[in-house]
Amino acid sequence: MANAKVPTVLLVLVFLAPHSSSASNCKSGSLVLPKPQGPNPIGTRTLVLADTVRHRQLLVRTWFPTESGTVAAPYMDKRTGAELAREWNLKSGFEQTVCTHAWLDSTIIRQRAFPIVLLEHGSGVVPAIYTSLAEDLASNGYVVIATNHPPDSLIAVFPDGHETKFQPYWPEKADRRTQGVAIGKFAESVLVGDVRFILDQFQRLNLNDHFWRGHLDLSRVAIVGHSMGGTTAALALKEDGRVQAGVNLDGSTYPGMNADVRPMALGKPLLFMETEEHASDPETHGEEYVGSKGNTYYVVLAGNEHMAFSDALLVQCRFSKMPPEAASCESALGKLELTRSTVNAFVGKYLKADLALELDFLVRIDRK
């Protein structure tokens, strides 16, 4: 294992207001991400973990509860921002005017061990676009661990300067089912393998690393994923006994989302949030995965914006050279806030035994 090098800084005594946020240092005109709703300030830290057995090097971003900080965390590095700008047709340098609420120069709150939430990205994107969700979870008392999974991620820029970029791992000219078989095998062997490896490594760090030692409660682990990451979350929930609850944000089964692989029984608590388009698709019926009896939740987000579970719509509405439709932009913040509050309620119920009023006392509203 090789940790990312962090610059040495002089420790300066400063007095910060409770629940201070790095966004308070934001320049006028910047996009400020939604404020986290938990009581804790947030720290963030990136490290590199090397799997010598599988010959994989993984870039891992973490968010955690902290007490204070003085160095504001960037949204993403410039090279990642440039790659995302090309992919999404955004204004160059957009990432420099997106303000987070996390600090770089911070440590985990002392004398406490926190539950873990693994955060899995979708295909062709990067973990940073889930910053709003990650910060909200961290502010509510979780250590959030987001792994960049090459070649499924758009780009991974490592501290030593080398990078890896997205490459299809399925036969691009094959039929849908053949592609689905390849995608399913990749999810099972590579992505779930990464999840297992990351949990193994953080278990070791919790015992031996000066930064992490004693701060991770590995008896309380949940996994949250979007799109392909949602597929990963569901599979890891099923296959790794350390993961107790899972959230699938609009992810499907494979091969090809065909009826012969549904429903997939996971046997543990599951929150399946999906778009209205996904839920109404006659090929999927929105129920590809089933959790344990009495602990499976299906939540449908109105519309068809697959990226509404991430920061993507907020970023595209502000920085796109061809902005999305006005209606999508008007509802973007509300959908992201619904995602954050519902995910927090679910993981709080199963990792902290909190009441989950949003999930267990829902009122159905029919609009005529």
Secondary structure, DSSP 8 states (H G I E B T S, - for coil): -B---------------TT--GGGG--TT-EE-----SSS-EEEEEEEEEETTTTEEEEEEEEEEBS--SSB--SS-HHHHHHHHHHHTB-TTGGGGEE-SEESS--B-TT--EEEEEEE--TTS-GGGGHHHHHHHHHTT-EEEEEE-TTTSSEEE-TTS-EEE----S-TTS-HHHHHHHHHHHIIIIIHHHHHHHHHHHHHHHHH-TTTTT-EEEEEEEEEEETHHHHHHHHHHHH-TT--EEEEES---TTTT-GGG-SEE--S-EEEEEEHHHHH-TTTTT-SEE-STT-EEEEEESSS-GGGGSSHHHHHHHHBSS---HHHHHHHHHHHHHHHHHHHHHHHHHHH----HHHHS-------
